[in-house]
């Protein structure tokens, strides 16, 4: 009976080993802090690897990728995308391994959005206004005074 119990316990423990994966022993990739900023501030910054925030802010990014991009959006401004590189320096006997982000901080200067195409064509032309101090022109006549009228008034009578 004792032998049966030992075999059952050994079998159960061996069954647990079959579901063990070697991924459990791999270290998770380190994270780095990346500062995100924009001109003007208050833009939504979304990274291609997941994290997002409203500028100015800082996000933690895993360094498993070789690079990523940050897209900035803000109302009344054109969206901008900035590429970011992750640079890994391997360790040797005298120095530890390092990971740097270029650029850090990631700064985007957003450009104002221009008018929509065709917006200028939809505007009605303005009518010219008559200068102040002039009498309204008679209907059907020229808006300029008759040069002969002014000359007649300027000549003195004899």
Backbone as CSV, one residue per row, in Angstrom:
resi,resn,N_x,N_y,N_z,CA_x,CA_y,CA_z,C_x,C_y,C_z
1,UNK,0.821,-1.181,0.000,0.000,0.000,0.000,0.876,1.260,0.000
2,UNK,1.901,1.204,0.786,2.798,2.324,0.875,3.446,2.603,-0.489
3,UNK,3.761,1.572,-1.200,4.381,1.702,-2.494,3.418,2.379,-3.483
4,UNK,2.155,2.122,-3.418,1.145,2.706,-4.302,1.040,4.208,-4.048
5,UNK,1.076,4.595,-2.803,0.980,6.026,-2.469,2.208,6.762,-2.992
6,UNK,3.391,6.192,-2.844,4.623,6.835,-3.329,4.591,6.965,-4.845
7,UNK,4.116,5.968,-5.541,4.028,6.023,-7.002,3.011,7.074,-7.434
8,UNK,1.895,7.182,-6.734,0.863,8.177,-7.070,1.400,9.592,-6.874
9,UNK,2.098,9.839,-5.771,2.662,11.167,-5.506,3.730,11.500,-6.545
10,UNK,4.585,10.544,-6.879,5.627,10.766,-7.875,5.012,11.046,-9.244
11,UNK,3.969,10.360,-9.596,3.288,10.575,-10.882,2.652,11.943,-10.946
12,UNK,2.038,12.393,-9.857,1.411,13.714,-9.830,2.463,14.817,-9.956
13,UNK,3.595,14.627,-9.301,4.631,15.652,-9.394,5.256,15.689,-10.785
14,UNK,5.369,14.542,-11.434,5.904,14.507,-12.790,4.931,15.136,-13.783
15,UNK,3.636,15.028,-13.556,2.635,15.639,-14.433,2.757,17.151,-14.390
16,UNK,3.093,17.706,-13.240,3.295,19.151,-13.120,4.499,19.619,-13.906
17,UNK,5.514,18.805,-14.060,6.721,19.183,-14.803,6.443,19.302,-16.295
18,UNK,5.477,18.583,-16.802,5.216,18.629,-18.237,4.620,19.966,-18.653
19,UNK,3.963,20.701,-17.755,3.383,21.990,-18.110,4.341,23.138,-17.848
20,UNK,5.510,22.853,-17.347,6.500,23.889,-17.063,7.105,24.385,-18.373
21,UNK,7.134,25.701,-18.543,7.742,26.249,-19.758,9.022,26.979,-19.386
22,UNK,9.919,27.054,-20.320,11.186,27.722,-20.071,11.060,29.239,-20.099
23,UNK,9.910,29.758,-20.556,9.695,31.202,-20.560,9.682,31.761,-19.150
24,UNK,9.353,30.939,-18.176,9.317,31.403,-16.803,10.705,31.806,-16.313
25,UNK,11.749,31.278,-16.912,13.099,31.591,-16.486,13.706,32.780,-17.231
26,UNK,13.056,33.243,-18.300,13.564,34.392,-19.042,13.233,35.670,-18.274
27,UNK,14.186,36.580,-18.156,13.886,37.840,-17.468,13.002,38.721,-18.355
28,UNK,12.157,39.511,-17.721,11.338,40.448,-18.487,12.247,41.572,-18.980
29,UNK,11.965,42.115,-20.168,12.820,43.185,-20.671,12.721,44.403,-19.745
30,UNK,13.830,45.094,-19.542,13.790,46.263,-18.664,12.935,47.368,-19.275
31,UNK,12.424,48.227,-18.426,11.653,49.377,-18.902,12.496,50.629,-18.734
32,UNK,12.248,51.594,-19.603,12.912,52.893,-19.517,11.840,53.977,-19.476
33,UNK,12.146,55.051,-18.782,11.231,56.187,-18.713,11.501,57.103,-19.901
34,UNK,10.457,57.488,-20.591,10.574,58.381,-21.739,9.724,59.614,-21.450
35,UNK,10.343,60.797,-21.515,9.656,62.058,-21.289,9.034,62.512,-22.603
36,UNK,7.727,62.825,-22.597,7.013,63.276,-23.792,6.557,64.716,-23.574
37,UNK,6.810,65.574,-24.553,6.431,66.976,-24.439,6.008,67.483,-25.809
38,UNK,5.230,68.561,-25.819,4.777,69.142,-27.091,4.680,70.649,-26.956
39,UNK,4.765,71.317,-28.104,4.561,72.755,-28.190,3.408,72.959,-29.140
40,UNK,2.244,73.385,-28.704,1.832,73.761,-27.358,1.575,72.521,-26.492
41,UNK,1.638,72.693,-25.160,1.387,71.553,-24.269,-0.086,71.153,-24.283
42,UNK,-0.369,69.954,-23.780,-1.755,69.483,-23.698,-2.152,68.536,-24.813
43,UNK,-1.196,68.132,-25.659,-1.499,67.217,-26.758,-1.596,65.791,-26.227
44,UNK,-2.348,64.954,-26.919,-2.418,63.530,-26.591,-1.246,62.846,-27.285
45,UNK,-0.395,62.173,-26.488,0.764,61.459,-27.026,0.501,59.968,-26.889
46,UNK,0.525,59.251,-28.017,0.262,57.813,-28.029,1.479,57.117,-28.621
47,UNK,2.051,56.159,-27.870,3.199,55.412,-28.382,2.710,54.206,-29.169
48,UNK,3.532,53.742,-30.099,3.157,52.585,-30.910,3.278,51.281,-30.121
49,UNK,3.865,51.329,-28.919,3.991,50.124,-28.093,2.970,50.089,-26.961
50,UNK,2.053,51.056,-26.915,0.963,50.976,-25.961,0.711,52.180,-25.082
51,UNK,1.666,52.608,-24.237,1.363,53.676,-23.292,1.009,54.992,-23.985
52,UNK,0.164,55.770,-23.314,-0.207,57.090,-23.832,-0.449,58.026,-22.653
53,UNK,-0.421,59.333,-22.918,-0.660,60.328,-21.880,-0.900,61.684,-22.534
54,UNK,-1.186,62.691,-21.705,-1.380,64.065,-22.170,-0.129,64.856,-21.776
55,UNK,0.492,65.521,-22.746,1.773,66.190,-22.515,1.627,67.411,-21.619
56,UNK,2.663,67.728,-20.857,3.931,67.047,-20.651,3.751,65.872,-19.681
57,UNK,4.429,64.767,-19.970,4.271,63.564,-19.155,5.454,62.635,-19.367
58,UNK,5.441,61.529,-18.634,6.492,60.532,-18.739,5.830,59.159,-18.770
59,UNK,6.312,58.266,-19.641,5.757,56.910,-19.740,6.877,55.886,-19.615
60,UNK,6.535,54.702,-19.118,7.482,53.598,-19.031,7.282,52.711,-20.250
61,UNK,8.375,52.447,-20.963,8.323,51.657,-22.194,9.259,50.466,-22.038
62,UNK,8.761,49.279,-22.390,9.621,48.094,-22.356,10.590,48.157,-23.527
63,UNK,11.792,47.711,-23.289,12.838,47.828,-24.296,12.968,46.583,-25.166
64,UNK,11.913,45.804,-25.282,11.988,44.594,-26.102,12.053,44.932,-27.596
65,UNK,11.517,46.051,-28.003,11.538,46.450,-29.414,12.806,47.252,-29.709
66,UNK,13.155,47.377,-30.982,14.330,48.159,-31.353,13.981,49.634,-31.494
67,UNK,12.716,49.929,-31.563,12.275,51.309,-31.683,10.765,51.371,-31.684
68,UNK,10.247,52.567,-31.591,8.807,52.798,-31.617,8.568,54.219,-32.088
69,UNK,7.326,54.628,-32.178,7.007,55.992,-32.578,5.994,56.584,-31.610
70,UNK,5.978,57.910,-31.547,5.035,58.635,-30.709,4.240,59.557,-31.617
71,UNK,2.903,59.451,-31.557,2.030,60.303,-32.366,1.345,61.309,-31.452
72,UNK,1.464,62.582,-31.805,0.881,63.672,-31.032,-0.339,64.200,-31.776
73,UNK,-1.450,64.382,-31.053,-2.652,64.965,-31.650,-3.220,66.023,-30.709
74,UNK,-3.745,67.094,-31.287,-4.365,68.176,-30.536,-5.350,68.862,-31.470
75,UNK,-6.526,69.219,-30.938,-7.532,69.893,-31.764,-6.954,71.156,-32.376
76,UNK,-7.300,71.417,-33.622,-6.901,72.583,-34.406,-5.412,72.579,-34.759
77,UNK,-4.746,71.407,-34.598,-3.345,71.266,-34.987,-3.189,70.000,-35.800
78,UNK,-2.200,69.998,-36.686,-1.928,68.813,-37.503,-1.245,67.754,-36.643
79,UNK,-1.632,66.467,-36.785,-0.962,65.421,-36.016,0.493,65.265,-36.474
80,UNK,1.351,64.888,-35.518,2.774,64.718,-35.794,3.250,63.398,-35.208
81,UNK,4.088,62.670,-35.941,4.649,61.405,-35.466,6.169,61.535,-35.408
82,UNK,6.740,61.158,-34.263,8.183,61.227,-34.049,8.719,59.805,-33.852
83,UNK,9.718,59.355,-34.658,10.310,58.027,-34.439,11.298,58.075,-33.265
84,UNK,11.335,56.989,-32.493,12.221,56.883,-31.331,13.008,55.589,-31.459
85,UNK,14.303,55.639,-31.213,15.157,54.452,-31.282,15.561,54.024,-29.879
86,UNK,15.645,52.707,-29.675,16.147,52.152,-28.426,17.522,51.572,-28.736
87,UNK,18.525,52.069,-28.037,19.908,51.660,-28.287,20.390,50.846,-27.089
88,UNK,20.782,49.590,-27.363,21.285,48.704,-26.316,22.799,48.561,-26.467
89,UNK,23.497,48.717,-25.362,24.935,48.491,-25.338,25.179,47.254,-24.480
90,UNK,25.739,46.188,-25.059,25.937,44.964,-24.275,27.006,45.153,-23.200
91,UNK,26.933,44.302,-22.211,27.906,44.386,-21.122,29.186,43.659,-21.503
92,UNK,30.246,44.015,-20.816,31.496,43.278,-20.945,32.056,43.094,-19.535
93,UNK,33.291,42.761,-19.416,33.846,42.486,-18.095,33.908,43.706,-17.194
94,UNK,34.026,44.896,-17.772,34.193,46.098,-16.952,32.964,46.983,-16.863
95,UNK,32.022,46.854,-17.794,30.850,47.739,-17.779,29.573,46.920,-17.856
96,UNK,28.513,47.412,-17.200,27.232,46.725,-17.299,26.518,47.087,-18.606
97,UNK,25.527,46.310,-18.961,24.730,46.597,-20.159,23.900,47.851,-19.914
98,UNK,23.741,48.676,-20.961,22.934,49.897,-20.841,21.921,49.954,-21.972
99,UNK,20.837,50.632,-21.691,19.792,50.862,-22.688,19.468,52.342,-22.670
100,UNK,19.540,52.992,-23.833,19.219,54.413,-23.931,18.145,54.619,-24.986
101,UNK,17.443,55.730,-24.864,16.369,56.097,-25.788,16.787,57.377,-26.492
102,UNK,16.683,57.394,-27.819,17.067,58.570,-28.592,15.920,58.977,-29.505
103,UNK,15.342,60.144,-29.385,15.636,61.209,-28.443,14.889,61.007,-27.127
104,UNK,15.392,61.583,-26.080,14.714,61.592,-24.778,15.108,62.882,-24.095
105,UNK,14.234,63.851,-23.944,12.786,63.814,-24.133,12.386,63.886,-25.613
106,UNK,11.208,63.341,-25.886,10.646,63.362,-27.234,9.732,64.592,-27.302
107,UNK,10.127,65.586,-28.105,9.387,66.846,-28.182,8.871,67.034,-29.601
108,UNK,7.598,67.402,-29.712,6.987,67.669,-31.018,6.467,69.092,-31.041
109,UNK,6.742,69.800,-32.141,6.190,71.140,-32.335,5.028,71.004,-33.306
110,UNK,3.814,71.175,-32.788,2.614,70.981,-33.600,2.338,72.228,-34.427
111,UNK,1.979,72.020,-35.694,1.672,73.110,-36.614,0.165,73.318,-36.649
112,UNK,-0.293,74.576,-36.656,-1.738,74.827,-36.727,-2.322,74.246,-38.009
113,UNK,-3.533,73.736,-37.894,-4.225,73.205,-39.067,-4.718,74.384,-39.898
114,UNK,-4.502,74.334,-41.192,-4.939,75.402,-42.087,-6.433,75.291,-42.352
115,UNK,-6.981,76.236,-43.111,-8.396,76.149,-43.446,-8.663,74.923,-44.314
116,UNK,-9.857,74.440,-44.258,-10.237,73.277,-45.049,-10.150,73.598,-46.535
117,UNK,-9.809,72.628,-47.386,-9.756,72.892,-48.826,-11.115,73.353,-49.334
118,UNK,-11.114,74.394,-50.151,-12.359,74.916,-50.707,-13.031,75.926,-49.804
119,UNK,-12.472,76.202,-48.625,-13.097,77.161,-47.713,-13.041,78.563,-48.310
120,UNK,-11.979,78.881,-49.043,-11.862,80.206,-49.653,-12.896,80.363,-50.762
121,UNK,-13.228,79.288,-51.453,-14.199,79.372,-52.543,-15.607,79.583,-52.002
122,UNK,-15.874,79.173,-50.778,-17.218,79.319,-50.220,-17.494,80.714,-49.683
123,UNK,-16.454,81.508,-49.445,-16.656,82.843,-48.901,-17.250,83.744,-49.986
124,UNK,-18.211,84.559,-49.582,-18.813,85.501,-50.517,-17.919,86.728,-50.607
125,UNK,-17.752,87.270,-51.809,-16.932,88.477,-51.917,-17.628,89.646,-51.231
126,UNK,-16.850,90.490,-50.595,-17.428,91.640,-49.903,-17.706,92.743,-50.918
127,UNK,-18.822,93.464,-50.699,-19.178,94.586,-51.564,-18.381,95.802,-51.099
128,UNK,-17.852,96.572,-52.042,-17.098,97.763,-51.623,-18.034,98.778,-50.995
129,UNK,-17.540,99.396,-49.918,-18.344,100.412,-49.239,-18.009,101.783,-49.812
130,UNK,-19.015,102.662,-49.847,-18.795,104.024,-50.338,-18.012,104.789,-49.284
131,UNK,-17.033,105.625,-49.700,-16.266,106.404,-48.720,-17.178,107.358,-47.965
132,UNK,-16.807,107.650,-46.720,-17.614,108.558,-45.893,-17.537,109.975,-46.448
133,UNK,-18.625,110.702,-46.286,-18.643,112.098,-46.700,-19.024,112.310,-48.149
134,UNK,-19.343,111.291,-48.894,-19.750,111.470,-50.284,-21.223,111.154,-50.386
135,UNK,-21.865,111.851,-51.252,-23.279,111.607,-51.468,-23.430,110.365,-52.323
136,UNK,-24.560,109.721,-52.153,-24.819,108.527,-52.944,-24.943,108.930,-54.409
137,UNK,-24.450,108.138,-55.275,-24.503,108.412,-56.712,-25.931,108.210,-57.197
138,UNK,-26.346,109.017,-58.174,-27.686,108.810,-58.721,-27.766,107.449,-59.406
139,UNK,-28.966,106.899,-59.411,-29.164,105.580,-59.997,-28.773,105.612,-61.458
140,UNK,-27.995,104.643,-61.874,-27.583,104.548,-63.262,-26.424,105.464,-63.597
141,UNK,-25.989,106.293,-62.683,-24.893,107.213,-62.956,-23.586,106.672,-62.418
142,UNK,-22.532,107.421,-62.650,-21.203,107.041,-62.202,-21.045,107.388,-60.726
143,UNK,-20.311,106.598,-59.963,-20.101,106.936,-58.555,-19.127,108.097,-58.372
144,UNK,-18.496,108.556,-59.466,-17.552,109.666,-59.371,-18.244,110.944,-59.813
145,UNK,-17.917,112.091,-59.219,-18.560,113.356,-59.630,-18.158,113.741,-61.059
146,UNK,-19.057,114.446,-61.723,-18.820,114.882,-63.096,-17.762,115.975,-63.089
147,UNK,-16.664,115.809,-63.841,-15.595,116.816,-63.808,-16.082,118.173,-64.316
148,UNK,-17.044,118.218,-65.168,-17.556,119.492,-65.690,-18.314,120.251,-64.625
149,UNK,-18.958,119.558,-63.717,-19.713,120.225,-62.669,-18.784,120.988,-61.745
150,UNK,-17.719,120.374,-61.368,-16.773,121.014,-60.457,-16.140,122.241,-61.107
151,UNK,-15.893,122.189,-62.396,-15.271,123.321,-63.091,-16.247,124.471,-63.202
152,UNK,-17.531,124.174,-63.389,-18.531,125.229,-63.499,-18.671,125.955,-62.182
153,UNK,-18.572,125.261,-61.080,-18.728,125.899,-59.779,-17.491,126.712,-59.430
154,UNK,-16.339,126.310,-59.939,-15.104,126.977,-59.566,-14.894,128.304,-60.320
155,UNK,-15.555,128.500,-61.494,-15.369,129.747,-62.252,-16.254,130.853,-61.677
156,UNK,-15.654,131.949,-61.395,-16.481,133.074,-60.882,-17.335,133.704,-61.991
157,UNK,-18.430,134.194,-61.626,-19.328,134.817,-62.616,-18.891,136.258,-62.860
158,UNK,-19.065,136.803,-64.081,-18.618,138.149,-64.432,-19.685,139.135,-64.356
